[in-house]
Amino acid sequence: MTRMTGPGLPPGAEESAAPRWGKQASLIQMGQPAFWLFSALLLFGALVFALEQAAMAGLTTAWLLSWALMLVYAVPVGLLIYRLDLFEREPKSMLAGAILWGGVIATGVAVFANEAWLSVIGKVTSPDFAAQWGAAVVGPGVEETLKLMGVVTLFLIASSEFDGVMDGFVYGAMIGLGFTVVEDLSYFFIAAAAMPGTVNQAGPVFDTFLVRVGAGGLYGHVLFTGLTGMGFAYLVTQHRVALSRRIAGAALCIAAGLAAHAVWNSPLTDFVLDTSGGADPSVLQWILFGALKGMPFLILLGVLVYLATRNEERDYRAIVAGEPDPMVVTDDEMKSLGSLWARRSARSAAGRLHGPIAAQLVGRLQAAQIEYAMVRSKADSLTDPALDTQRMKIRWIRAQLAGTPFMPAMLRPMAGPPPASSSGATGLHAPAQPVASPATAIHFVPSGGIAAWPTPDGSRLPAAVLPERLEVVVEARNGPWAEVRAANGWRGWVDGRLLVDRR
């Protein structure tokens, strides 16, 4: 493993060889036995899923309403999980595989396994114990094992997609999300079917949704398998850590996931729902009930996700270290990429200063900077044409940002005069040799702004767009070209024929 340092890293920092983020794999790996295991289990789970959905469709209103409510919950949660992976987002086919494993495979097998083990618990202990504690004993062991097997299977299919602990969270959480959707659909249907008659199908569905998702949506299978997935990823990705420590760390994370599931299924906090006079528990009671059971484990998951994100940020810095173009990502922008909140704050700041278009452009710039790391990680040299293309894309976004009503802070002064070209051509689309102007002249940028280049070469994309009415000093001319300097020290070349003389 080579070592690298550079401007992308903090002073004195040193990182191992950067990961190959840009080389992404697909779920479909015909040469991997694990893919065929996944496919076979998917066929079995799909049969169980189809039979269950066909039975639910008998109560059409409840069935459609259940799906609608779960999508309202699942889509934002899925997007949040996806966006929490700030630097190296996983291939969509692998994410789809994770959701299918949780929603189709794990639930299909768990239906039979849970029933069998609950029967055993009832015979070994007592019916009362099984009724009170059976779910807490059986559920974590059966369901978390099945879901963790999904993370392991995805790893066996495409181990290259497991670069760090954050990947384990993403795949585990997506598996948990798929499991939650299908399991809750079953609970909604059971609640509706238990009502006498079929007239009021919506009421039981809404009530169960409020209990299972409204009060407990933060503390369910996404949390459980997010923890266990991180434990597995810690074991298989952190090769710089001693094996004994990796095993211990993985065991602790998996144990935390199992414990979170067991506590959630247990009757330990049922006293919170106790009411006098036989009234139903209030919404506040349900929220407190969920918080007591799940909040400590949710905080733990949040801390682990934060630490995993910091590791990915270090990987990002290692990838972009040594970048010769200082305009790819500045130190301030590097800091703003480190969290969803910081990214949003940077966009909001641009929006307040320059309007909504500037906020959108900063978002595009952030995405392009992350994409640059993906391209850089699979490039063999810093002169790779794909890297040049990405650099120009970033510069073009900066040029668009420069066209906002005020000069943005990211327009840094150029260091020294632009390099001269050896060509004597004077056309705007050919390089020109700069010639010193006998006397400086002050001009304004015309209405609509003007494109600017670091060198007098119009065959390339401009590096900036100067805003209209900006006062500039012309310091050199050559044919149609004019070298201008702005008040903040920024220097570049523009089409001098478009400049407006100050009268």
N, C-alpha and C positions, 0 to 999 in steps of 0.2 A: 504494500500500500504506500503510495507516494504521499508526501505532505505538501501542503500549499498554503501560501499566505497571500494577501493582496488587499486592495482597497475595499473589497466587499466585506472584509472581516474587521473586527475591532482591533485596535493597536495591540500588537503582541500576540494576537490570537493565532491558533494553529488548528487545522482540521485535517481529518483523514481524507483520503480520496473521495471526491463527491459522488453521490449516488447517480445512477443512470435513470433519472426520472423520465426522460423522453422516450425510452424504449418500453412502450406499454404493450401488454399482452391481452389477448381476447379470452373469454370464457371457453370458447369452442376450441379445444385442443385435442384433436383426434388421436394423437399419439400418446395421450396421458390416460392410464387406466382409471384415474380418479374422475376424469370427465365421463367415462362410461358408467361408473358407479353413480355419479350425480344424475345422469340421464335415466338410469334404471329406477332409481328412487323417485325421480320426478314423475315417471309414468305411474308408479304405484300411488304416490301422493295425489296426483291429478285425478285418479279414479275416485279416491276417497273424497276429495274436494268436490268433484262433480256430483257425486251422490248426495253429499250434504247440502250443496246449493240447490239441487233439484227438490229436496225435501223442504227447504226454506221457501222456495218460490211458491209453495202452496199458500202461504200467507203473503200475497203479493205486496200489499202496502207495507207490512213490516220489513219484508226483504229489501224492497227498494229504498225505504227510509234508512234502514241499517247501513246499506252501502253508501248512501249519500252522506250520512253522518260520519262514517269512518273515513271517507275520502276527505272530508273537511278537516279531520284530525291528521290523517296520515300524510297528505301532500305537504303541508307546511313543515311537519316534523322531518320528513324525508329531505326536503330542501335545506333545512337547518343542518342536518347531519352532513349533507353534501358540502355545504358552504363552510362548515367548521373545519374541513380539510383545506386549509388556506393555501398551501403551496403546491401540493402534488395530488390533484384530484384523481380518483380511481376511474378506470375504464367503465363506461356505462354498462357494457355487457356483464362485467363482474358484479356490479351493483345489482343488476337485474337478477343475476344468479343468486345473490345473497337474499334478496326479497323472496324469490321463489323457494329457496331452501326453508326460510322461516315460515312462509305462509302456506306452502303446499307440502313439502317433505316433512318438516319437523312436526307440524300439527297433525298430519296424516298418521304418522307413527305414534305420536303421543296419545292419540285417542285410545288406542289399544293398550299401550304400555301403562298409562295411568290407571285405567280400569283394572288391569291385572294386578298391579301393585297395591292398589287400594283394597282389593279383595284379600290379598295376603296380609296387609296390615290389620284388617278387621278380624281375621282369624287368629293371628299371632297375639294381638293385644285384646281389644274389646271393641264392640260397635260404637260405644261412646267416644273412646279415644280416637278411633278412625274418623268419626264425624267431626270432632273438634280439631284434631291435629294431623289427620291423614294428608290433607292438601299441603301442609307445611313440610311434611316428611317426604312425600312422594314427588310433588311438583318440582322442586329444585333439582333433585337427583335425576329424574327422567327428562324434564324439559331442557334444563341447562346442558345436560350431556348431549342431547340431540342437537341443540343449537350450536354448541361448541364444535360438534362434529362437522357442522356446516363450515365454520371458519377453517377448520383443519382441511376439509376437502377443497375449499377454494385455494388454500395454500398449496396443496398437492397439485392442483390443476395449473396454477400460475404463481409459483413461488417468487418470481421476479417482481410481482406487484406488492409484496410485503417488504417495504423499505424501512419501516419504522413502526413504533408503537401506535401512532395515529391511525395507520392502516387497519390495525386490529380493532380499534374502536369503530371505525367506519363500517367495516364488514360485519362486526358483531351487532352494532346498533341497527343496521339495515335488516339483518336476520331477525332481530328482536321486533322490529317494526312490522315485518311481514307476519310474524307469529301473532302479534297483538291484533292486527286487523282481522285475521281469520278467527282467532279465538273469541274476540269480542262479538263478531257477527253471530257466533253460536249462542253466546249469552243473550244477545238481543232477541234472537228467535225463540229461545227457551222461555224468556219472560213473556213474549207475546203469545206463545202457544199455551202458556199456563193460565191465561185469562179465559174465563167462560165466554164462549161465543167468539166471533171474529170481527165484531163491529169496531171496537176500540183497539186497533193494532198499534197505533202511533204512541199512545200513552205509555205502555210498558217499555217501548223502545227508547223513548226520550228519558224516562226515569233511569233505566239501566245505563244509558249513555252518560248521564250526569254523574252517576256513581262511579262507573269504571273509567271514564275518560275525563270528565270534569274534575273529579276529586283525586283520581289516581293516575291520570295520563302521564304525569312527569316521572312516575316511580315504577313503571312496569317493565316489560321485557326489553325495551330499548336500553334502559339502565342496566338490567341484569346482564345481558349479553354484551353490552358495551364494555363492562368490567372484565368479563371472562375473555372476550376477544383481545383486550389490551394485554391481559396476562399471557395469552398464547403468543401474541406478536412480540412481547418483550423477550420471551424465551428464544424465538427463532430469528430475531433481527439484531439484537444487541450483542454482537460477537466480540466487541471490545470489553465487555463485562465478563468476569469469571463465570464459568458454568454454574457453580454452586449458587452464586448470587442470582443468576438468571432463573434458576429453578425455584429459589425461594421467592423471588419477586413474582413469578408467574403463579406460584401456588397461592400467594397472598391475594392477588387480583381475582383469581378463580374462586377462592374461598369467599371473598367479599361479594362476588356475584351470587354465589349460592346462598350466602347469609341474607343478602337483600331480598332474594326470592322467598326464602323461608320465613323471614320476619313479615313480609307482605302477606303471605298465606296464613300466618298464625293468628290466633285469637288474642294476642298479647295486648292490643290496644282497643279491643272491642268495648271496653268500659266507656270510651269516649262517645260511643253511639247510644249509650244507655239513656233513656228518657223516662220521666215519671208520667204516669197516666196513660201509657201505651201509645203516645204520639210518635210519629215518624221522626227520625233524626233530622235536624235542620241542615241547610247547606253549609253553614259555618262548622257544624260538627263533622260533616264529611270531609271538609277541607282540613280541619285539624287532625282528623283520623289519618288522612293520607300523609300529612306533613310529619307526624310523629313516626310513622312507619318508614317513610322513604327519604326524608330530607337529609339525614346523615349520610346515606349512601350516595345521594345525588351530589352533595358537596364533595365527597371523595372523588366521584367521577369527574366533577368539574376541575378539581385540582390536577388529576391525572391527565385530563385533556389539555390543560394549560401547559403542563410540563412537556407533553408530547409535541405540542405546537412549538414550544421553544426549541426542541430538538430539530424540528423541520425547518425552523428559521435559520438555525446554524447550518443545516445542510444547504439551504438556499444561498447563504452567504458564501459557503465553500464553492458552490457552483459558479457564482458570478465573480469570485475573486480573480483578480488579474485582468478584468475587463478593460481594454484600452480606451473605450469610449466613455467618458465621464457622464455623458447625457443618457446612458441607458437606465441607471438608477442612482440617485444621489443618496447621501447618508440620511437626510431627513425622510426621503421616500422609503428607504429601507426600514426605518423605524415604523412608518405608518402602515407598512404591509404586515406587521406582526400580529394583528388581531382584527376581527370583524369590526369592533368598535373604532379602532384607529383608522381603518380604511373608510368607514362611514364618516368619521369626523373630517378626514381630508376632503372627501367629496362635498360635505356640507359647507366647509370653509370656502371652497372654491365657488360653491353656489351662492353663498352670501356676498362674496366680493364681486363675482362676475356674472351671476345668473345661472339658471338651470342647465344651459348648454355646457357651461364650464364644468359643472358637477358631473354631467354625463361623460365629458371628455376625460376627467380625472379617473373615473371608473374604467374607461377604456384604456387609459395609460396603465393603471394598476394591473388589468388583465394582460396587457401586452408585456409588462415586466415579468409577470409570472410565466407567461408563454415563452419569453426569452430564456428563462432558466430551463424549461423543458427542451428547447432547441439546443441550448448550450450543452446540456448534460449528455446529449448523444452525438455532438459534433466532435470530430477528431482534431480540429485546430481552430484557433481564433479567427482564421481567415476563411472559414467555411462560408460558402455563398448563402446558405440558409440563415446564418447568423447576421450577415450583412443585410439581408432582407428584413430580418426582425429589428435590427438597429434602425433602419430607415423607417420602418413602421412606427417605432417609438418616436423618432424625430418628427415624423409627419404629424403625429398626435400633438406633440409639443408645439409645432407650428400652428396648428389649429387653436390650441390654447392661447398662443400669443396674439391671436386675433380677437380675443375678448376685450371688453372696453378698457381694461387697465393692463399694464405690463405685469404678467405673473411673476412670482418670485422664482420660479424654476428657470426663467431665462437668465442663465449665468453669463457674465462677461467672458468673451473669448480671450484666451491667453495669447497675447502677442498678435502680430498681423497675420492674416491668412496666408497660407503657402501660395507661392506664385506658380503659374503654369508655364510650361515651355512653349506653348503655342502662341502665335501672334495673331490668331483669328480674332475678329472683333464681333462676330455674331453672338446673340444672347444665348444660343444653344451650343456654343463652343467655348473652350477655355480662353482666357485672355491674360496678357501680361499686365499687371497693375502698373500704372504710371502715376507718380506723385502729382497732385494738383498744385499749381503755383500758389494758390491761396485757398484757405478753407472757406466754405459757404454754408449758411444755415438754410435748411429747407424743412418743409412739413411733408409727412406721409399723406398721400392723397386719400380721398373718400373711398371706403371699402378696404383700406389697408394695402399692404404691398408685401410680396414674398421676398425673403432674404436667404442668401446662401453663405456658407462659411468661406467659399472660394468663388471666383468669377466663372462658374461653370453651370450653365442652365440646363445641362443634360441630366442632372441629378434632381432628386426631390429637394425642395427648399427645406432649410433647417428651422425657419421661423416665418411667421406672418406678422409684420409690424402693424400695430393698430393705427387707424386714421388719426390725423392731426398730431401725431407724435412728432416732436421737434428733433431733427437729426442734423449732424454736422457732416458735410461731404469732405472727406480728407484725401481722396484720390479718385481719378477717373481714367477710364480706358474705353473708348468707343461708347457703347450704350451703357456700360457698367459704371457704377459709382460705389466707392467704399464709404459707408456711413458709420457714424458713431452716435449712439443714443446717450441721453443724459446719465443713465446708470452705468455707462462704460461699455455696454454691449456693442460689438462691432461686427459688421458683415457687409455683403455685397448685394446690391439691388439694381433694378433697371432704372438708371438715372433719368431716363426720359419721362418717367412717371412722377418724379418728385415735384412738389409745388414750391416755387420760390417764395421766400418771405418778403413781403412788400412793406 
